[in-house]
Amino acid sequence: MGQEIMVPGAASVGIKCKDGVVLGSDKRATWGYTVTNKSTKKVFKITDTIGLAAYGLIGDFQILVKILQAQANLYELDAGEPISTQSIGKLVSNYLYSRKMFPLYTNIIIAGVDKDGPKLYTLDAIGSLLPDDYGVAGTGMLMSVGILEAEYKPDITVAEGEKLVEKTIRNSITRDAMSGNGIDILIITSEGAREKSIEIEELGE
């Protein structure tokens, strides 16, 4: 009898703003009906101008992040300039597709600021690379996408985007039992990246 794969929940969100990008996710890790960790990192800085939000098996997206960080460093050493968001997106898309018969159980939102402006891509477990203005992933995605559909505007600023991402995740984890225990947010502009963490007490849970 094969072992059932239980994928932990998440409320991961990414939005493209006119002056940068904002990524965020909750901190809860679950296994079935059990909360196994309350401080799980699901938002990562790949470079100073590129970030990633993930949903899925924790080990799968953790190793993917390590691979991308290493490849980004190797690219900069070889090319003499930082890798672009589009190139990182294509890199992870090719890697995931190459494993389609034995996939990593993860969905990814990649966002960053390139020379020609902010970019955002969503990817499924077999590497479908889709450019978009915003992306959602995880068990809280149905609640998340409804709020973004109603409130997102293409000319949103990073300051406004930060508040919208927090509001979206806050509302999602209120209804989704698989996600919760706080929010991690990564804000990226042309000046660099800034991380923010909102603890459970601030959410009133």
Rosetta blueprint (number, residue, H / E / L):
1 M L
2 G L
3 Q L
4 E L
5 I L
6 M L
7 V L
8 P L
9 G L
10 A L
11 A L
12 S E
13 V E
14 G E
15 I E
16 K E
17 C E
18 K L
19 D L
20 G E
21 V E
22 V E
23 L E
24 G E
25 S E
26 D E
27 K L
28 R L
29 A E
30 T E
31 W E
32 G L
33 Y L
34 T E
35 V E
36 T E
37 N E
38 K L
39 S L
40 T L
41 K L
42 K L
43 V E
44 F E
45 K E
46 I E
47 T E
48 D L
49 T L
50 I E
51 G E
52 L E
53 A E
54 A E
55 Y E
56 G E
57 L L
58 I H
59 G H
60 D H
61 F H
62 Q H
63 I H
64 L H
65 V H
66 K H
67 I H
68 L H
69 Q H
70 A H
71 Q H
72 A H
73 N H
74 L H
75 Y H
76 E H
77 L H
78 D H
79 A H
80 G L
81 E L
82 P L
83 I L
84 S L
85 T H
86 Q H
87 S H
88 I H
89 G H
90 K H
91 L H
92 V H
93 S H
94 N H
95 Y H
96 L H
97 Y H
98 S H
99 R L
100 K L
101 M L
102 F L
103 P L
104 L L
105 Y L
106 T E
107 N E
108 I E
109 I E
110 I E
111 A E
112 G E
113 V E
114 D E
115 K L
116 D L
117 G E
118 P E
119 K E
120 L E
121 Y E
122 T E
123 L E
124 D L
125 A L
126 I L
127 G L
128 S L
129 L E
130 L E
131 P E
132 D L
133 D L
134 Y E
135 G E
136 V E
137 A E
138 G L
139 T L
140 G L
141 M H
142 L H
143 M H
144 S H
145 V H
146 G H
147 I H
148 L H
149 E H
150 A H
151 E H
152 Y L
153 K L
154 P L
155 D L
156 I L
157 T L
158 V H
159 A H
160 E H
161 G H
162 E H
163 K H
164 L H
165 V H
166 E H
167 K H
168 T H
169 I H
170 R H
171 N H
172 S H
173 I H
174 T H
175 R H
176 D L
177 A L
178 M L
179 S L
180 G L
181 N L
182 G L
183 I E
184 D E
185 I E
186 L E
187 I E
188 I E
189 T E
190 S L
191 E L
192 G E
193 A E
194 R E
195 E E
196 K E
197 S E
198 I E
199 E L
200 I H
201 E H
202 E H
203 L H
204 G L
205 E L
